[in-house]
């Protein structure tokens, strides 16, 4: 059997440890009370700010504008919009390259057709992508069709 004195001694030591831990936490709280109070106030204001922000703000409406090409007479022959060409500062050679891109030609095929180097074709394509504000050739062709630059 376990000795009663041993149990009493163990329980007394455990209670003494609990009292020492409580005293230690008390001294920490007293020593750092300003920081604790500032932290509590900050948390309260953050929670209030989030709650009030959600109640006071409304979801904003998003307006999307998209250019939609309209064909008045689909049987009419295609006419290049010269005003847009001038506005975007697209040269005749760049427009020729754009037409060949719209036909699905690669850079090498365009170079062979126009009798220029492939680096020149790459430069023209790069300029066209910048002027049409496109990231890819397909996007450039789509914008060019919307602006009536290619059929």
Secondary structure by P-SEA (a helix, b strand, c coil): cccaaaaaaaaaaaaaaaaaaaaaaaaaaaacaaaaaaaaaaaaaaaaaaaaaaaaccbbbbbbbbbbbbbcccccccccaaaaaaaacccaaaaaaaaaaaacccaaaaaaaacccaaaaaaaaaaaaaaaccccaaaaaaaaaaacccc
